[in-house]
Amino acid sequence: MVEPPEMDRSDKLPLHHGTKTISMKPRKAVLILQLGTPDDASVPAVRRYLAEFLSDRRIIEANRFLWWLLLHGVILRTRPAQSAAKYRRIWSPETGMPLLHYSQRQVDLLQQALGSDWLVRLGMRYGQPNLREVVPELVRDGVETIVALPMYPQYSATTTASALDGLFLALMKERRIPAIKVVPPYYDHPAFLGPMAALLRESLSQCPDLPDYYLLSYHGIPRRYAQKGDPYATHVERTTQALVADAGWPKGAWSRTYQSLFGRDKWLGPYTEEKLKELARQGRRRVFVATPGFTTDCLETIDEIGHEAAVVFAEAGGGWLHRCPCLNDDPRWIQGMARLVRETHEEPAWRGGVNFESAQWTPDQEVPQPT
């Protein structure tokens, strides 16, 4: 009987030649997941980005027909020019968009930290490099395991789930699907909290004077999303409590707020800009603002907090506003990312993450502030 020829998979599985075994490690990849950013600060590029972003059912939960009419009939006719003006304030001729620049830096540095046994790639839900192209490339490269690392410490369907949708939609077109492991939400993991707490201390040391108030500002979501079961607000509270406890900020000298409101829905509160106005009326003059829901600087951190919120605070009678940068390419965060990847890869199955059956905070409940 003629034996079938052995398939050449020398880059993937051990080959047996007589009594000799050539053992090759399976190829592993890390896929850093981000929602995305426009290709540049032009109005057409921003319009393309917003059209895709605002068409995501995870982002906008509304009647699809009515939303389509509003999006294409009103929003995409006016908002791109307004947003493009803001993107031009943060765009650099040397490095381009900050989110893409720092994400690529994270890819390069994480590759160094993990070594040659791994491939590290960036995949955007919207924009470039897009998951639609990156995932097939990994499959063609013979990758057998992909560890997906969402760059959102706190889970939300609007961020983590949307990015994972993009990953799995890309995989639906592949015949061979690698093993997929997803890094669970790391809102209270030392690999995230340690670097974040250290960054807060460093940034505070750069303030011109001791702040008289501290804000931890997170991207908001509509309250009804939380009421439907999104655990984001719970994760935000746990991150906040851990960072405040480490910093030792006294009760009455700090708040957790939410930013980036959109539409007419009531969102999680209090709202960052409204809180800044209130602080100015109370006579606060020196405010420190950090954004621990963002791991990479972007429009919402650099411009919305560093520019727009600072103007709001000053015009309301406040003094200076010091913005803490995001973790970006901080070496401590790169090591934290490597730890999250290794721990997830070594686990035989999903452990931790979102427990939708557990008790969660809802917007109708008061959350105790740490003392």
Beta strands, then each sheet from edge to edge (+ up, - down):
strand 1: 15-17
strand 2: 20-22
strand 3: 28-36
strand 4: 118-126
strand 5: 145-150
strand 6: 179-182
strand 7: 213-219
strand 8: 254-259
strand 9: 286-290
strand 10: 320-323
sheet 1: 1+ 2-
sheet 2: 4+ 3+ 5+ 6+
sheet 3: 8+ 7+ 9+ 10+
end
